[in-house]
Amino acid sequence: MTELNAKTDSKQASAPSPQPPQQVDITIVGGAMAGASLALGLAKLSAKHASLLKRPLSIALIEAQKPDDNHPGFDSRSIAIAHGSVFELTQLGIWPTIASLGSDIENIHISDRGHFGMTELNAEQFGLPSMGQVVELAKVGKVLFEQLQQADIKLHCPASLTQLETDIDGHTITLDNGQQIRSKLLVAADGAHSKVRQALKQDVTQVEFEQVALVANVETDKPHESWAYERFTDTGPLALLPMAPINGKTRLSLVWALDAEQAQQFKHCDKADFLAALQQAFGNRAGRFMDVGSRVSYPLTLSYMPRPIYHRTVFIGNAAQTLHPIAGQGFNLGLRDVVGLIDAVETSIKAGIENVDLGHNSLIHHYLASRQQDRMATINNVEFLVRGFSNQYWPLVAGRSLGLRLLSWCPPLKAPIAHKAMGWKSA
């Protein structure tokens, strides 16, 4: 038995459970984008294969917090959903419900500050309407929560995992309200500081980049026209993503990699000084920066589990790997985890493995085999980009500038870059 909170668990251990454990096939801990997408995808899969199943799959989802109703639009955090991820979310039946919240990325401009290297990726070149979409998590969270409430899912929210007991047949999960869940398979989708991973004492490999991400939404004086920007600066990459306007004002979502001292300075300085520093670092291509919302920061590290599985447990999304935001691949890689696990479950349903025991060893290892190459290729590519574009060692500067120029001079070279940028699985 693993105790996550000694004081809470000792109280719960001495008090009788208010009701018998809830028996389920799969329990998902964490109901943000990855966990919610998995739960909804599994519910759809269960309905699809109703004729093969003796009964519907029973799915429990544990999420600590309901979507916050107090998210001012200007300050809500955004993520890029690549073209490949839009396709996968459409297959899961999720994208049609949130499509109206998306802002198109039709073009991506990539440049190296102070050097001649730059290139563009254009959706039109690849016969696509967009390279991806930008969504605000606060708005998407409310829509997904409504879907979870309506689906055939046992939703526990707000609720937190406080105790985890594992045996040969499954897991017994105790929540902070005393409710217990008995599950064949446990999926950790609870983020970079996963309680499940800590409870099971699973290690992660961690790489420190000595950078801090400063995140904010900024207003500009001209329309973004569906352009996204990735600019490599002396301190690290600076990304701007197009957002839906508010009151007719153009907004861009900013992620700026800085050293710790600069991040602290820019986080707390007044707006005018911040906007001036941002303008100097980025230039005028996006127009003049007029305003900025709340500024938050977090340290940038690469952490990943070499084997994101354990006994009757699968780790997905940020619980399995947390990436540097340099290429915007974090959620897109996590969604491919979701799709890979759903595919593994579907394979087991069709094969009738152990009466569809979702925690069966063969299912767990099928998932691992299907994800390992894509995960490690993406992780290595992101680390290579960070190392290659976050320093001023002149041979690397010359090489990356030349590389960006070659992409402009020889458009066919863009295809593999665009393939990765659009979130498709790494071969």
C-alpha positions in Angstrom: 0.0 0.0 0.0 1.3 3.4 -0.9 0.3 6.5 1.2 0.3 9.8 -0.6 -0.6 11.9 2.5 0.2 10.3 5.8 -2.1 12.5 7.9 -5.1 12.1 5.5 -4.5 8.3 5.0 -4.2 7.6 8.8 -7.6 9.2 9.3 -9.1 7.3 6.4 -7.5 4.0 7.6 -9.2 4.3 11.0 -12.6 5.2 9.5 -14.9 2.7 7.7 -15.4 3.3 4.0 -18.8 4.9 3.5 -19.6 2.5 0.7 -18.2 -0.6 -1.0 -15.5 0.0 -3.6 -16.8 1.0 -7.1 -15.8 -1.8 -9.5 -14.5 -0.6 -12.9 -12.4 -1.8 -15.8 -10.3 1.3 -16.0 -9.6 4.3 -13.8 -8.1 7.5 -15.2 -6.4 9.9 -12.8 -6.4 13.4 -14.2 -9.2 14.9 -16.3 -7.4 17.6 -18.3 -7.0 17.4 -22.0 -5.3 14.0 -22.2 -7.4 12.3 -19.5 -10.7 13.7 -20.7 -9.9 12.8 -24.3 -9.0 9.2 -23.2 -12.2 8.8 -21.2 -14.4 10.1 -24.0 -12.6 8.0 -26.6 -13.0 4.8 -24.5 -16.7 5.5 -23.9 -17.1 5.8 -27.7 -15.1 2.7 -28.3 -17.3 0.8 -25.8 -20.4 1.8 -27.7 -18.8 0.9 -31.0 -18.0 -2.7 -29.9 -21.2 -3.3 -27.8 -21.8 -6.5 -29.8 -18.4 -7.9 -28.9 -18.5 -7.0 -25.2 -20.5 -8.9 -22.7 -21.2 -5.5 -21.0 -20.1 -1.9 -21.6 -16.6 -1.0 -20.4 -16.8 0.7 -17.0 -14.7 3.8 -16.9 -13.9 6.0 -13.9 -12.3 9.5 -14.2 -10.8 11.3 -11.2 -10.2 15.0 -11.5 -9.3 17.3 -8.6 -10.9 20.5 -9.9 -13.9 21.5 -11.9 -13.2 23.9 -14.8 -12.9 27.4 -13.3 -15.6 29.8 -14.2 -13.4 32.8 -13.3 -11.1 32.8 -16.3 -10.9 36.3 -17.9 -10.4 35.6 -21.6 -7.4 37.8 -22.0 -5.4 35.8 -19.5 -6.5 32.2 -20.3 -3.7 29.9 -21.4 -3.6 28.5 -24.9 -2.2 25.5 -26.6 -1.5 24.6 -30.3 -3.4 21.6 -31.6 -1.6 20.4 -34.7 -3.3 19.3 -37.9 -2.7 15.6 -37.1 -4.2 16.1 -33.6 -7.3 17.8 -35.1 -7.7 14.7 -37.2 -7.4 12.3 -34.2 -9.7 14.4 -32.1 -12.2 14.3 -34.9 -12.0 10.5 -35.0 -12.7 10.5 -31.3 -15.7 12.6 -31.8 -14.3 15.5 -29.7 -13.1 18.1 -32.2 -16.6 18.9 -33.6 -17.6 20.0 -30.1 -14.7 22.4 -29.7 -14.0 23.4 -33.3 -15.7 26.8 -32.8 -13.2 27.6 -30.1 -10.2 27.2 -32.4 -8.1 29.8 -34.2 -6.4 28.7 -37.4 -2.7 28.5 -37.9 -2.4 28.9 -41.6 1.3 30.0 -41.7 4.3 29.5 -39.5 7.3 32.0 -39.6 10.5 30.7 -38.2 13.5 33.0 -37.7 16.8 33.4 -35.9 17.2 36.8 -34.2 20.2 38.7 -35.4 21.1 36.2 -38.2 20.0 35.6 -41.8 18.2 32.3 -41.2 14.4 32.3 -41.7 11.8 30.2 -43.4 8.0 29.8 -43.6 5.6 26.9 -43.5 2.4 27.5 -45.3 -0.7 25.3 -45.2 -1.6 26.1 -48.8 1.7 24.6 -49.9 0.6 21.2 -48.5 -3.0 21.5 -49.7 -4.4 22.0 -46.2 -6.8 24.6 -44.8 -4.5 25.0 -41.8 -1.4 23.7 -40.1 -3.3 23.4 -36.8 -5.5 25.3 -34.3 -5.0 27.3 -31.2 -7.5 26.8 -28.4 -7.9 28.4 -24.9 -7.8 25.7 -22.3 -10.3 27.4 -20.0 -13.0 27.4 -22.7 -12.2 23.9 -23.9 -12.2 22.5 -20.4 -15.8 23.6 -19.8 -17.0 21.9 -23.0 -15.1 18.7 -22.3 -16.5 18.6 -18.7 -20.0 18.9 -20.0 -19.3 15.9 -22.4 -17.9 13.9 -19.5 -21.0 14.5 -17.4 -23.2 13.3 -20.3 -21.1 10.3 -21.3 -21.2 6.8 -19.8 -18.3 7.6 -17.4 -18.2 7.5 -13.6 -16.9 11.0 -13.0 -15.4 11.9 -9.6 -14.8 15.6 -9.5 -13.7 17.4 -7.5 -11.8 14.4 -6.0 -8.2 13.5 -5.4 -6.3 10.2 -5.1 -5.0 9.9 -1.5 -4.1 6.2 -1.3 -3.2 3.5 -3.7 -3.1 -0.3 -3.1 -1.9 -2.6 -5.8 -2.2 -6.4 -6.0 -2.0 -9.0 -8.8 -5.6 -8.4 -10.0 -5.7 -4.6 -10.0 -5.7 -1.5 -7.9 -7.7 -0.2 -5.0 -7.9 3.6 -5.1 -9.0 5.7 -2.2 -10.2 9.3 -2.8 -10.1 12.2 -0.4 -13.8 11.8 0.2 -13.4 8.2 1.4 -14.8 6.7 -1.8 -12.9 3.6 -3.0 -12.5 2.4 -6.6 -11.4 -1.1 -7.6 -9.9 -1.0 -11.1 -8.3 -3.5 -13.5 -6.2 -0.8 -15.2 -5.0 2.5 -13.9 -4.1 5.3 -16.2 -2.0 8.2 -14.9 -2.9 11.4 -16.8 -2.2 13.6 -13.8 0.6 15.8 -15.2 4.3 16.4 -14.7 4.1 15.9 -10.9 2.0 12.7 -11.2 0.7 11.4 -7.8 0.3 8.0 -9.4 4.0 7.9 -10.5 5.1 9.1 -7.1 2.9 6.5 -5.3 4.3 3.7 -7.4 7.9 5.0 -7.0 8.5 5.2 -10.7 11.6 7.1 -11.8 11.9 9.7 -14.6 14.9 10.8 -16.6 15.2 14.6 -16.3 17.2 17.1 -18.3 17.6 20.6 -17.0 17.7 23.3 -19.7 18.5 26.2 -17.4 15.6 28.2 -18.9 12.3 29.5 -17.6 9.2 29.9 -19.7 7.4 33.2 -19.4 3.8 32.8 -20.6 1.3 35.6 -21.3 -1.3 36.8 -23.8 -0.4 40.0 -25.7 -2.4 42.4 -27.8 -1.1 43.8 -31.1 -2.1 46.7 -33.3 -2.7 44.7 -36.5 -4.5 41.4 -37.3 -2.5 38.3 -37.0 -4.0 36.8 -40.2 -3.5 33.3 -38.8 0.3 33.5 -38.6 2.2 31.8 -35.8 5.8 32.7 -35.1 8.8 30.9 -33.7 11.8 33.2 -33.2 15.1 31.9 -31.7 16.7 34.5 -29.5 19.9 34.7 -27.4 18.1 33.2 -24.4 16.0 30.7 -26.2 12.9 30.4 -28.4 10.1 32.9 -28.4 6.8 31.7 -29.8 3.6 33.6 -30.6 0.4 31.8 -31.5 -2.8 33.4 -33.1 -5.8 33.7 -30.8 -9.4 34.6 -31.3 -9.9 38.4 -30.9 -11.8 39.9 -28.0 -13.7 43.2 -28.5 -12.1 43.4 -31.9 -8.5 43.4 -30.5 -5.9 41.0 -31.9 -4.4 38.6 -29.4 -1.4 36.4 -29.5 -0.3 33.7 -27.0 3.3 34.2 -25.9 5.8 31.6 -24.7 9.2 33.1 -24.1 12.2 31.1 -22.9 14.5 33.1 -20.7 17.2 32.6 -18.2 15.9 32.7 -14.6 17.0 36.2 -13.8 15.5 37.7 -16.9 12.3 35.8 -16.4 11.9 37.2 -12.9 12.7 40.7 -14.2 10.2 40.6 -17.0 7.5 38.9 -15.0 7.4 41.7 -12.4 8.3 44.8 -14.4 5.6 47.2 -15.5 3.8 46.7 -18.7 5.5 49.4 -20.7 9.0 48.0 -19.9 7.9 44.4 -20.7 6.3 45.3 -24.0 9.4 47.3 -25.0 11.7 44.3 -24.2 9.4 42.0 -26.1 9.3 44.3 -29.1 13.1 44.5 -29.1 13.5 40.7 -28.9 10.8 39.9 -31.5 10.8 42.8 -33.9 7.9 44.3 -35.8 6.7 41.4 -38.0 3.6 40.9 -35.8 2.9 44.6 -35.4 3.3 46.7 -32.3 2.7 45.1 -28.9 0.0 47.2 -27.2 -0.9 45.3 -24.0 -0.2 42.2 -22.0 -2.2 40.1 -19.6 -1.1 38.1 -16.5 2.5 36.9 -16.8 3.3 33.5 -15.3 6.5 31.5 -15.4 7.7 27.9 -14.9 11.1 26.2 -15.2 11.8 24.4 -18.4 12.9 20.8 -18.2 12.7 17.6 -20.2 11.4 14.7 -18.1 10.3 11.3 -19.4 9.8 7.8 -18.2 11.9 5.4 -20.4 9.1 2.8 -19.9 5.7 4.5 -19.2 4.1 1.4 -17.9 4.0 -0.5 -14.7 1.9 -3.4 -13.3 -1.6 -2.8 -14.6 -0.7 0.9 -15.1 -0.1 3.1 -18.1 1.3 6.7 -18.0 0.2 9.1 -20.7 0.7 12.8 -21.6 2.7 14.9 -19.2 2.7 12.1 -16.6 4.8 10.1 -19.1 6.9 12.9 -20.6 7.1 16.7 -20.3 8.6 18.5 -23.2 10.2 21.9 -23.8 7.6 24.0 -25.6 10.0 24.9 -28.4 8.0 23.0 -31.1 4.6 22.9 -29.4 4.6 19.1 -29.3 3.6 18.4 -25.7 -0.1 18.0 -26.1 0.2 16.5 -29.6 2.5 13.8 -28.3 0.2 13.2 -25.3 -2.8 12.8 -27.6 -0.9 10.1 -29.6 -0.5 8.3 -26.3 -4.3 8.5 -25.9 -4.9 7.2 -29.4 -2.3 4.4 -28.9 -3.9 3.2 -25.7 -7.4 3.3 -27.3 -6.0 1.2 -30.2 -4.5 -1.3 -27.7 -7.8 -1.6 -25.9 -9.6 -2.1 -29.2 -7.2 -4.8 -30.2 -7.8 -6.6 -26.9 -11.6 -6.4 -27.4 -11.4 -7.9 -30.9 -9.1 -10.6 -29.6 -11.1 -11.3 -26.5 -8.0 -11.3 -24.3 -8.9 -12.7 -20.9 -12.5 -11.5 -21.2 -11.2 -8.0 -22.0 -9.1 -7.5 -18.9 -7.8 -4.1 -19.6 -4.9 -4.5 -17.2 -3.7 -7.7 -18.8 0.0 -7.8 -19.4 -0.4 -8.3 -23.2 -2.4 -5.1 -23.5 0.1 -3.1 -21.5 3.1 -4.3 -23.6 1.2 -3.9 -26.8 0.7 -0.2 -25.9 4.4 0.2 -25.0 5.6 -1.3 -28.2 3.3 0.9 -30.3 4.4 4.1 -28.6 8.1 3.7 -27.9 9.6 4.8 -31.2 7.4 7.8 -31.7 7.9 8.9 -28.1 11.7 8.7 -28.1 12.0 10.2 -31.6 9.9 13.2 -30.6 11.8 13.6 -27.3 15.2 13.5 -29.0 14.1 15.9 -31.7 12.9 18.4 -29.1 16.1 18.2 -27.1 18.1 18.6 -30.3 16.2 21.8 -31.2 16.7 23.2 -27.7 20.4 22.5 -27.7 20.8 23.7 -31.3 18.8 27.0 -31.0 19.5 28.1 -27.5 23.1 29.1 -27.7 25.4 31.5 -29.6 28.3 29.1 -30.5 29.1 30.5 -33.9 29.4 27.2 -35.9 25.9 26.2 -34.6 24.6 29.7 -35.4 25.9 29.5 -38.9 24.6 25.9 -39.4 21.1 26.6 -38.2 20.9 29.9 -40.2 22.0 28.0 -43.3 19.5 25.2 -42.6 16.6 27.6 -42.3 17.7 29.3 -45.5 17.9 26.0 -47.3 14.3 25.3 -46.4 13.3 28.5 -48.1 15.5 27.9 -51.2 14.4 24.3 -51.6 10.7 23.9 -50.6 10.6 20.0 -50.9 12.9 19.9 -47.9 10.1 21.4 -45.8 7.9 18.3 -46.1 9.5 16.3 -43.2 9.6 19.4 -41.0 6.0 20.2 -41.7 5.0 16.6 -41.0 6.4 16.9 -37.5 5.0 20.4 -37.0 1.6 19.1 -37.9 1.7 16.5 -35.1 1.8 13.3 -37.1 3.5 10.3 -35.6 7.2 10.0 -36.0 8.2 7.0 -38.0 
